[in-house]
Amino acid sequence: MIALFLHIGKGHMIKKEDVVFIGDLESTKDSKITEEFFDIIREEGFIIDHFEDEARSFILTGEKIYLSIISSTTLRSRMEEII
């Protein structure tokens, strides 16, 4: 049986079928364009952040971007988990 939800930390979960991309949040700081993009979508309310300044990765879905305290590598491996 394949797990249907992705645990992103501190009890928060999202549907795996909604995940479009998982990225490393630290890598976004290297690009001025990406940094501006995150600033705009944060202002527009598209970012869901339950972790304040602890976030290490982001999960892009069709409607929102979720921040996670779990590394992008771990989240990607969880996407393939079978329970």
N, C-alpha and C positions, 0 to 999 in steps of 0.2 A: 504494500500500500504506500502511495506517495503522500508525503505531508502536504497539506493544502495551504498552510500559513507559514510565513517567514517571521521568526521572532527577531525583533530589532533591538531588544534590550529593555530592561526594567518593566517587563510584563507587556510590552506593546508588540502587536502583531499586525501584519498586513497580508492580504491574499497574494499568494505566489503568482497567480495568473495576472495580477495587475502590474507586476514588476516589468519595467522596460529596460532599465539599466541600473547597475550598482557601481558606484565610483568612490575613489579615495578623496576625502574632503581636503586633506593636506595638499594634494596636487592642484587643487583649484586656486590656491594662493599664489601659484607661480605665474598665472596669466591675468593681466589687467582686465581683459574682456570677460573672462569667466567670473572674476571677482565682481565686476559691475553687473553681470547677469544675475548673480546670487543676491546682490544688494537690491536689485529691482524686484525680483520675484519674492524676496522677503517682505518688501514694502507692500507688494500687491496681495500678500497673504497666501502665497502658494507653498510656503515652507511650513512643514509640521515639525516642530522641534520640542521634544520632551526632555532634552538633556542639557540645555543651556550651553555652556562652553566646553562640555565634555565630548561632543560629537567627533567621531573619527571618519565616518563615511556618510554617503547619501544614497538614497534609493529613489530613482525616478519612476513615477507611475504616469498613467495617462492624464491625471488631474493634479497631482501634488508631488512635491519632493519631500521625503521624510529623511530626517537626520537620525543617525544611529551612533551609539557608543561602541558598537561592534565593528571590527575591521572589515573592509570590503572583501578581503580574501576569505574570511570566515563566513560572511553572508553569502558569497558565491557558492561556497561548498554546501551551505545549508539549503540552497536552492535545489541541489541535487539529492538531498537526503531522502532516504526511504525509511518509513517507520514500520 
